[in-house]
């Protein structure tokens, strides 16, 4: 008798799960439309940002676009730099304990990553000084 009740309860739970899944899939809004609208808004916002940079550099499309790209590089170099420093730190301090050649490889990679990170942070400033200083 208890086996029949357990089987009946499991069957009812399975049926409720299937019915709720079917009802949930029929009531969802069109996700593709929302994502398309969001992508369009992002595109328009980025185009406005590029136009702002072009206005800032005296309506010159080339300098404005380069300043926009350098700004993006400056923003994204920070997380990539920290990930690179963490990986090279693992090579230097964790794996390098047993293998000296890997330790040197980790140190060299860390110096290179820090150098590239500093260059990516300073390059937009240098670009702005050179372009605005020479062009007026």
N, C-alpha and C positions, 0 to 999 in steps of 0.2 A: 504494500500500500504506500509506504513512504517513497519507494522508488518511482512510483507513478506520479506522485506529487512533485518530486524533484524534477523529473523529466518534463512535466507540464509547466512548471515555473521557468525552466530553462527555455522551453519553446516560446512561452509568452514573452520573455525578455528578448529573445532573438527577433520575434515578430515586431515588437515595439522598436527595436533598434533599426530594423530595415525600414519600417514605416516612417520613423522620424528622419532617417537619412534621405528618403525620397522626398518628403515634404520640405526638408531644408534645402535640397538642391533645386527645387522648383521655385522657391521664393527668393532666391538670391538675385540682386540686380546685375546688370551687365557690367562686369569688371573691366572688360576691354575698353569700353567707352570712357570709364573713369581714368584708366591709365593713359589713354590717348590724350585726354584733356589735360592731365597732369604733365605729360611730356610736352605738350604744346605750350603750357604756361612756363615751364622751365626754359624752353627754347626762346620764348619771347623775353623772359627776364634776362637771359644771357645776351641776347641781341641788344637789349637796352644798355646792359653793362658795357658792351663793346662800343656802342655809340657814345656813352659817357666818356670812355677813355679817348675816343677820337676827338671829342669836343675839348677834352683837357689838353690834348697835344695839338691844338690849333687846326682842327679838322683834317688832320693827316691820317689816312686810313692805315698806312703801314705802321707808323709809330704807335697808334692806338691799339692795333691788333697785337703788336709785339709786347706792349705794356700789359695787355690782358693775359697773354700767354705766360709772361713772367710772373704775374700775380698768381695764376693757377699753379705754376711750378713752385712758387714760394709756399703756398698753402699746403700742397700735397707732399712737399719734401720733408716736412716735420714727422708725420707718422711713418713714412718709409725709412727715414733716417733712424728713428728709434727702434724700429723692427730690425734694421740692419745692425745697429749697435748691439742689440740683444743677441742676435745670432752670432756675431763675431765675438761677443763676450763669452758665449757658450763654447765656441771654438778655443778661445784663449784660456779660460779658467776651468772649464769642466773637462773637455776632451784633451786639452793641452797639458794636463797634469801627467798623463801617461806618454804622450807623444810630443816631443819637442818641436818637430817640424810643423805640426798642426797648431801649436802654440804661437809660433812665429807667423803662420798664415792668418790666425785670428787677430793678432796685433796689427798686421799690415792692412787687413780688411777694415779694422776699426778706424785706423788713421785715415784711410781712403774715404770711408763713409762720412766721417766727421768733416773732412775737407770738402767733399761734395755738398754736404748739408749747409755748411757755412757759405759756400759760393752761391747756392740756391737762395739763401736768405739775403745776401748782400747784393746780388745782381740786379734786382728791380730798383734798388736805391741808386746804384751806379748808373743804370740806364736813364733814370729820371734826371740825375744831375748832369749827365753828358748831353742829353737831348735838350733839356730846358736851358742849360748853361750855354751851349754853343748856338742854339737856335733862337734863344731869347724869349 
